[in-house]
Amino acid sequence: MKNITKYLGPIILTEIYLIFTLLLFSFGPIEYYLEDPLAFWSYIFLYHFSMVLGYVLAAIPFKNRIRYKINFDDLSSFKIRVLFFVAFLAFLIGHKNITMSDSLMPYDFISDITTGLLKSGEQYRLKMQLLDVYTGSKLLNIFNFTIAFTKIILIPVIIFYWEKLSIVDRLLAITISFLPVLSGVSTGTNKPLFDFVILYGSSLFLYFVANYYREGRYNFKSRRFFVVIVFIFFGVAIWFFGTAMLGRGGDPSYVESTSPLGHITLNYAFRDADENSFLTYIYVWFSNYLVQGYYGFSQSLNMDFTSTFGFGNSQFLTRQVEWLTGNDLSKYTYQHKIDPVWGETAQWHSLYSHIANDFHFLGVAVWNFIMGIYLAKLWKSFLDENNLYSKLLLPLFAMLIIFTPANNQVFGFLETFSTFLFMTLLWFGSICRRRAFSRN
């Protein structure tokens, strides 16, 4: 029984979270009307069943086969310092892109942060205005794609290799990992703060679980500093989210106007949330962002399927295809097709809708089945073999699952897509090397 719990833990947590989001969608402060509830819930059940089935089949047998001393991919202090340097370079490029600056050097960094804290709404509106006129360097972005993953994997590296770092290295590592958060603050954007909390929180979870199953204790004391940091920044992220929405003039009743069909209504008890309670106001907007993608998914079910050949699941990929070939695949996506009733770019669309652009809604079940297999294999290689790349990939998987109701967070953006691609290739290569070693 202990081994069953040990190997099924990730899929159990995934199901608990996704079921919670479905309950929030159905009974939360915002009421969503479904034109075809039978189709909606049938597909949702199919997707959950497919992922659970794939995971369980890949996790069997539930045997304790710890071989974690065989580790070909451990990080030396030198490699970690190289990672710091490259991650800082990736931050500079990322900051240039998020602020849409002409210079790679963030000369106005401090003043932008101050303005972002005091006037987040103004900074966000300025960012939206610049989107229409900004043209970044394509060559610089190609280079960024090859190194952007370092910003993501830096966080689990810090958590797992903390003892290897000197005091100077520790200060440097934490600073570099925090810089993207400041980029987000400077533009009034919430996402980097939540990414920071998710990546640090999931990396800590992995560290504690690994210690428990290998040593019989969680070893909380060795990482209590980071536990405090995660809780503090989670609170800061929620507060900044609320103040940012207030700064943008986010009256809770605005959510009703997002549906031209009148399918979205705000529960009467929450109509004055912006005047009565800041926490209630945050709850309304947070639930809106978290589950509104399910409504977009429900509207997409009414549309005909046009395959986008593996590229339409990601805005990042469709932009690259258009740049290389001149063909705009986005016009074939479900997001574009339902634009008159649910904004293509103004609103969020569930991960399911994005994947369906390539494989139809039935094909999403196959994709979920494969993702379930992949998650199980990653988890087993993490626990049984102490695989480096599974440590670096699993926090990204946590992000993918958390944002499943909302959007395609991992595959839709350069940095996270870069991380998923390169770490998957490295993980697969490490698995092949281990198997070759075991045969010899």
C-alpha positions as CSV (number, residue, x, y, z in Angstrom):
1,M,0.0,0.0,0.0
2,K,2.9,2.4,0.8
3,N,4.4,1.9,-2.6
4,I,1.0,2.4,-4.3
5,T,0.6,5.7,-2.6
6,K,4.2,6.6,-3.3
7,Y,3.9,6.1,-7.1
8,L,0.3,7.3,-7.5
9,G,0.8,10.5,-5.5
10,P,1.1,12.9,-8.5
11,I,-2.0,11.7,-10.3
12,I,-4.0,11.8,-7.1
13,L,-3.0,15.4,-6.4
14,T,-3.6,16.2,-10.1
15,E,-7.2,14.9,-9.9
16,I,-7.9,16.6,-6.6
17,Y,-6.8,20.0,-8.0
18,L,-8.6,19.6,-11.4
19,I,-11.8,18.5,-9.7
20,F,-11.6,21.5,-7.4
21,T,-11.4,23.8,-10.5
22,L,-14.4,22.1,-12.0
23,L,-16.4,22.7,-8.7
24,L,-15.3,26.3,-8.8
25,F,-16.4,26.6,-12.4
26,S,-19.8,25.1,-11.5
27,F,-20.5,26.6,-8.1
28,G,-18.1,29.6,-7.7
29,P,-18.9,33.3,-7.7
30,I,-19.3,33.4,-11.5
31,E,-22.1,31.5,-13.2
32,Y,-21.3,30.1,-16.6
33,Y,-24.1,28.9,-18.9
34,L,-23.2,25.8,-21.0
35,E,-25.1,25.3,-24.3
36,D,-24.3,21.6,-24.4
37,P,-23.5,20.4,-20.9
38,L,-23.7,16.7,-21.9
39,A,-20.8,17.2,-24.5
40,F,-18.8,19.4,-22.0
41,W,-18.9,16.9,-19.1
42,S,-18.5,13.9,-21.3
43,Y,-15.3,15.2,-22.8
44,I,-14.1,16.3,-19.3
45,F,-14.7,12.9,-17.9
46,L,-12.9,11.3,-20.9
47,Y,-9.8,13.5,-20.5
48,H,-9.6,12.8,-16.8
49,F,-10.1,9.0,-17.3
50,S,-7.4,9.0,-20.1
51,M,-4.8,10.7,-18.1
52,V,-5.4,8.5,-15.0
53,L,-5.4,5.4,-17.1
54,G,-2.1,6.3,-18.9
55,Y,-0.5,7.2,-15.6
56,V,-1.5,4.0,-13.7
57,L,-0.5,1.7,-16.6
58,A,3.0,3.4,-16.7
59,A,3.4,3.4,-12.9
60,I,2.7,-0.4,-12.7
61,P,4.4,-2.4,-11.2
62,F,4.4,-0.5,-7.9
63,K,7.9,-1.7,-6.8
64,N,10.5,0.0,-4.8
65,R,13.5,0.0,-7.0
66,I,15.7,2.7,-5.8
67,R,18.9,3.0,-7.8
68,Y,19.5,6.7,-7.1
69,K,23.3,6.3,-6.5
70,I,23.7,5.6,-10.3
71,N,23.7,9.2,-11.4
72,F,25.5,10.2,-14.6
73,D,24.0,13.7,-14.8
74,D,24.9,15.3,-11.4
75,L,25.8,19.0,-11.5
76,S,29.2,20.2,-10.5
77,S,29.8,23.6,-8.9
78,F,31.3,24.8,-12.1
79,K,28.2,23.7,-14.1
80,I,26.0,25.5,-11.6
81,R,27.9,28.7,-12.0
82,V,27.7,28.5,-15.8
83,L,24.0,28.1,-15.3
84,F,23.9,31.3,-13.2
85,F,25.6,33.3,-16.0
86,V,23.4,32.0,-18.8
87,A,20.2,32.4,-16.7
88,F,21.2,36.1,-16.1
89,L,21.7,36.6,-19.8
90,A,18.3,35.0,-20.5
91,F,16.8,37.4,-17.9
92,L,18.2,40.4,-19.8
93,I,16.7,39.2,-23.0
94,G,13.4,38.3,-21.3
95,H,13.3,41.7,-19.6
96,K,13.9,43.5,-22.9
97,N,11.0,41.6,-24.4
98,I,8.5,42.0,-21.5
99,T,9.2,45.8,-21.2
100,M,9.5,46.1,-25.0
101,S,12.7,48.2,-24.6
102,D,15.1,49.0,-27.4
103,S,18.1,48.3,-25.2
104,L,19.3,45.0,-23.7
105,M,20.5,46.8,-20.6
106,P,17.7,47.6,-18.1
107,Y,18.7,51.2,-17.4
108,D,15.3,52.2,-16.0
109,F,14.9,49.0,-14.0
110,I,14.6,50.6,-10.5
111,S,12.3,53.4,-11.6
112,D,10.1,51.0,-13.5
113,I,9.7,48.7,-10.5
114,T,8.8,51.7,-8.3
115,T,6.2,52.8,-10.8
116,G,4.9,49.3,-11.2
117,L,4.3,49.0,-7.5
118,L,2.6,52.4,-7.2
119,K,0.8,52.5,-10.5
120,S,0.5,48.9,-11.8
121,G,-2.6,49.7,-13.8
122,E,-0.8,52.5,-15.8
123,Q,2.2,50.3,-16.4
124,Y,0.0,47.4,-17.7
125,R,-1.9,49.8,-20.0
126,L,1.4,51.1,-21.4
127,K,2.6,47.6,-22.0
128,M,-0.7,46.8,-23.9
129,Q,-0.2,49.9,-26.1
130,L,3.4,49.0,-26.9
131,L,2.3,45.5,-28.1
132,D,0.8,47.1,-31.2
133,V,4.0,48.8,-32.3
134,Y,6.9,46.7,-30.8
135,T,9.0,44.5,-33.1
136,G,11.7,42.6,-31.3
137,S,14.8,41.1,-32.8
138,K,14.1,37.7,-34.4
139,L,17.7,36.6,-34.2
140,L,17.9,37.6,-30.5
141,N,14.7,35.6,-29.9
142,I,16.1,32.6,-31.7
143,F,19.1,32.8,-29.4
144,N,16.9,33.3,-26.4
145,F,15.0,30.1,-27.2
146,T,18.2,28.1,-26.8
147,I,19.0,29.5,-23.4
148,A,15.6,30.6,-21.9
149,F,15.1,27.3,-20.2
150,T,18.0,28.2,-17.8
151,K,15.7,30.7,-16.0
152,I,13.2,27.9,-15.3
153,I,15.5,25.2,-14.2
154,L,17.6,27.5,-12.0
155,I,14.9,27.3,-9.3
156,P,14.9,23.5,-8.8
157,V,18.7,23.5,-9.1
158,I,18.8,26.0,-6.2
159,I,16.5,23.8,-4.1
160,F,18.3,20.5,-4.7
161,Y,21.9,21.7,-4.8
162,W,21.7,24.3,-2.0
163,E,24.5,22.5,0.0
164,K,26.9,22.7,-2.9
165,L,26.6,26.5,-3.1
166,S,28.9,28.9,-1.3
167,I,27.3,32.0,0.5
168,V,28.2,34.2,-2.5
169,D,26.7,31.6,-4.9
170,R,23.5,31.4,-2.8
171,L,23.0,35.1,-2.8
172,L,23.7,35.2,-6.5
173,A,21.3,32.3,-7.3
174,I,18.4,33.7,-5.3
175,T,18.9,37.2,-6.9
176,I,18.9,35.8,-10.4
177,S,15.8,33.6,-9.8
178,F,14.0,36.7,-8.4
179,L,14.8,39.1,-11.2
180,P,12.0,37.9,-13.6
181,V,9.5,38.7,-10.8
182,L,10.7,42.3,-10.8
183,S,10.3,42.4,-14.5
184,G,6.7,41.5,-14.1
185,V,6.2,44.1,-11.3
186,S,7.7,46.8,-13.5
187,T,5.0,46.2,-16.2
188,G,2.1,45.5,-13.8
189,T,2.0,41.9,-14.8
190,N,1.0,39.1,-12.3
191,K,2.3,36.1,-14.1
192,P,6.0,36.1,-13.1
193,L,5.0,36.3,-9.4
194,F,2.8,33.2,-9.7
195,D,5.4,31.4,-11.8
196,F,8.0,32.1,-9.0
197,V,5.7,30.7,-6.3
198,I,4.7,27.6,-8.4
199,L,8.3,26.7,-9.4
200,Y,9.7,27.2,-5.9
201,G,6.7,25.5,-4.2
202,S,6.7,22.5,-6.5
203,S,10.6,22.2,-6.2
204,L,10.3,22.2,-2.5
205,F,7.6,19.6,-2.6
206,L,9.8,17.3,-4.7
207,Y,12.8,17.8,-2.4
208,F,10.7,16.9,0.7
209,V,9.1,13.9,-0.9
210,A,12.5,12.6,-2.2
211,N,13.9,12.9,1.3
212,Y,11.0,11.1,2.9
213,Y,11.1,8.1,0.6
214,R,14.9,7.8,0.6
215,E,15.8,8.7,4.2
216,G,12.5,8.4,6.1
217,R,12.3,12.1,6.9
218,Y,11.3,15.2,5.1
219,N,14.2,17.3,6.2
220,F,12.1,20.5,6.5
221,K,14.7,22.3,8.6
222,S,17.3,22.3,5.8
223,R,14.9,24.3,3.5
224,R,12.8,26.2,6.0
225,F,14.1,29.5,4.6
226,F,12.5,28.7,1.2
227,V,9.3,27.5,2.9
228,V,9.0,31.0,4.4
229,I,9.9,32.6,1.1
230,V,7.2,30.7,-0.8
231,F,4.5,31.6,1.8
232,I,5.5,35.2,1.8
233,F,5.6,35.5,-2.0
234,F,2.3,33.7,-2.3
235,G,0.7,36.3,-0.1
236,V,2.5,39.1,-2.1
237,A,1.3,37.5,-5.4
238,I,-2.3,37.5,-4.2
239,W,-2.0,41.1,-3.0
240,F,-0.3,42.3,-6.2
241,F,-2.9,40.5,-8.2
242,G,-5.7,42.3,-6.4
243,T,-4.1,45.8,-6.5
244,A,-3.3,45.2,-10.2
245,M,-6.9,44.4,-11.0
246,L,-8.1,47.5,-9.0
247,G,-5.5,49.6,-10.9
248,R,-6.9,48.4,-14.2
249,G,-10.4,49.5,-13.1
250,G,-11.6,45.9,-12.7
251,D,-15.2,46.2,-11.5
252,P,-16.3,42.6,-10.8
253,S,-19.3,43.0,-13.0
254,Y,-17.0,43.4,-15.9
255,V,-16.8,39.6,-16.2
256,E,-20.4,39.6,-17.5
257,S,-19.4,41.8,-20.5
258,T,-16.9,39.2,-21.6
259,S,-19.7,37.1,-23.0
260,P,-21.6,38.7,-25.9
261,L,-24.1,35.9,-25.6
262,G,-24.9,36.8,-22.0
263,H,-23.7,33.4,-20.8
264,I,-21.7,34.7,-17.9
265,T,-23.3,36.3,-14.8
266,L,-21.8,37.4,-11.5
267,N,-23.5,36.0,-8.4
268,Y,-25.5,38.8,-6.8
269,A,-23.6,38.4,-3.5
270,F,-20.4,39.4,-5.2
271,R,-21.5,42.4,-7.2
272,D,-20.1,44.9,-4.8
273,A,-16.9,43.0,-3.9
274,D,-14.6,45.9,-4.9
275,E,-16.3,48.1,-2.3
276,N,-17.0,45.6,0.5
277,S,-14.0,43.3,0.8
278,F,-10.6,43.2,-0.8
279,L,-10.3,39.5,-0.2
280,T,-13.7,38.8,-1.8
281,Y,-12.7,41.0,-4.7
282,I,-9.5,38.9,-5.1
283,Y,-11.6,35.7,-4.9
284,V,-13.9,36.8,-7.7
285,W,-11.1,37.8,-10.1
286,F,-8.9,34.9,-9.2
287,S,-11.7,32.4,-9.9
288,N,-12.4,34.2,-13.2
289,Y,-8.8,33.8,-14.4
290,L,-8.5,30.3,-13.1
291,V,-11.6,28.7,-14.7
292,Q,-12.8,30.9,-17.5
293,G,-10.9,28.7,-20.0
294,Y,-13.5,26.0,-19.4
295,Y,-16.2,28.3,-20.8
296,G,-14.0,28.9,-23.9
297,F,-13.7,25.1,-24.2
298,S,-17.4,24.7,-24.1
299,Q,-17.9,27.2,-26.9
300,S,-15.2,25.5,-29.0
301,L,-17.2,22.3,-29.0
302,N,-19.7,24.0,-31.3
303,M,-17.1,24.6,-34.0
304,D,-15.9,22.4,-36.9
305,F,-12.4,21.0,-36.7
306,T,-9.5,22.1,-39.0
307,S,-6.2,20.5,-38.1
308,T,-3.2,22.8,-37.5
309,F,-0.8,19.9,-37.9
310,G,0.8,20.1,-34.4
311,F,1.5,23.8,-34.4
312,G,-1.9,25.3,-33.5
313,N,-1.7,24.3,-29.8
314,S,0.8,27.1,-29.1
315,Q,0.7,30.8,-30.0
316,F,4.5,30.7,-29.9
317,L,4.6,28.0,-32.5
318,T,2.0,29.5,-34.8
319,R,4.0,32.8,-34.9
320,Q,7.2,30.9,-35.9
321,V,5.3,29.0,-38.6
322,E,4.0,32.3,-40.0
323,W,7.5,33.9,-39.9
324,L,9.0,30.9,-41.7
325,T,6.3,30.1,-44.3
326,G,4.0,33.2,-44.3
327,N,1.0,31.0,-43.5
328,D,-1.1,32.2,-40.6
329,L,-2.4,29.0,-38.9
330,S,-4.1,30.9,-36.1
331,K,-7.1,31.5,-38.3
332,Y,-7.8,27.8,-38.2
333,T,-7.8,27.5,-34.4
334,Y,-10.8,27.1,-32.2
335,Q,-9.8,30.3,-30.4
336,H,-10.1,32.3,-33.7
337,K,-13.3,30.6,-34.7
338,I,-15.1,31.5,-31.4
339,D,-13.7,35.0,-31.3
340,P,-17.1,36.7,-31.9
341,V,-18.5,35.1,-28.7
342,W,-15.3,34.6,-26.6
343,G,-12.2,36.8,-27.4
344,E,-9.4,35.0,-29.2
345,T,-6.7,36.9,-27.3
346,A,-8.6,39.0,-24.8
347,Q,-9.9,35.9,-22.9
348,W,-8.3,32.6,-21.8
349,H,-9.0,29.2,-23.4
350,S,-8.4,25.9,-21.6
351,L,-5.4,23.8,-22.5
352,Y,-7.9,21.3,-23.9
353,S,-9.0,23.7,-26.5
354,H,-5.5,24.5,-27.6
355,I,-4.5,20.8,-28.0
356,A,-7.8,20.2,-29.9
357,N,-6.6,22.6,-32.6
358,D,-4.2,19.9,-33.7
359,F,-6.0,16.6,-32.8
360,H,-9.7,17.3,-32.4
361,F,-11.4,17.0,-29.1
362,L,-11.3,13.2,-29.2
363,G,-7.6,13.4,-29.9
364,V,-7.1,15.4,-26.7
365,A,-8.0,12.2,-24.8
366,V,-5.0,10.4,-26.6
367,W,-2.8,13.4,-25.7
368,N,-3.9,13.2,-22.1
369,F,-3.2,9.5,-22.1
370,I,0.4,10.1,-23.3
371,M,0.9,12.9,-20.8
372,G,-0.2,10.6,-18.0
373,I,2.4,8.0,-19.1
374,Y,5.0,10.7,-19.3
375,L,4.2,12.1,-15.8
376,A,4.4,8.5,-14.4
377,K,7.7,7.8,-16.0
378,L,9.2,11.1,-14.9
379,W,8.0,10.5,-11.3
380,K,9.5,7.0,-11.2
381,S,12.8,8.1,-12.6
382,F,12.8,10.9,-10.0
383,L,12.2,8.6,-7.1
384,D,14.0,5.4,-8.2
385,E,17.0,6.9,-10.0
386,N,17.4,10.4,-8.7
387,N,17.3,11.5,-12.3
388,L,18.5,15.1,-12.7
389,Y,16.2,16.0,-15.6
390,S,13.1,14.7,-13.9
391,K,13.9,17.1,-11.0
392,L,14.1,19.9,-13.5
393,L,11.0,18.9,-15.5
394,L,8.5,18.0,-12.8
395,P,8.1,21.6,-11.5
396,L,7.2,22.6,-15.1
397,F,4.6,19.7,-15.2
398,A,3.1,21.2,-12.0
399,M,2.7,24.5,-13.9
400,L,1.1,22.7,-16.9
401,I,-1.4,21.1,-14.6
402,I,-2.2,24.2,-12.6
403,F,-3.0,26.2,-15.7
404,T,-4.9,23.4,-17.5
405,P,-8.3,25.0,-16.8
406,A,-7.0,28.5,-17.9
407,N,-4.7,28.3,-20.8
408,N,-1.7,26.7,-22.5
409,Q,0.8,28.1,-20.2
410,V,3.7,25.8,-20.9
411,F,3.6,25.3,-24.6
412,G,2.3,28.7,-25.5
413,F,5.3,30.8,-24.4
414,L,9.0,30.8,-25.5
415,E,10.6,30.2,-22.1
416,T,8.4,27.3,-20.9
417,F,8.2,25.7,-24.3
418,S,12.0,25.9,-24.5
419,T,12.3,24.2,-21.1
420,F,9.9,21.4,-21.9
421,L,11.6,20.6,-25.2
422,F,15.2,20.7,-24.1
423,M,14.7,19.0,-20.7
424,T,12.5,16.3,-22.4
425,L,15.3,15.5,-24.9
426,L,17.9,15.5,-22.1
427,W,15.7,13.3,-19.9
428,F,15.1,10.8,-22.7
429,G,18.9,10.7,-23.4
430,S,19.7,10.1,-19.7
431,I,17.2,7.2,-19.6
432,C,18.8,5.6,-22.6
433,R,22.2,5.9,-21.0
434,R,21.0,4.3,-17.8
435,R,19.5,1.4,-19.6
436,A,22.7,0.9,-21.6
437,F,24.7,1.0,-18.3
438,S,22.3,-1.6,-16.7
439,R,22.7,-4.0,-19.6
440,N,26.5,-3.9,-19.2
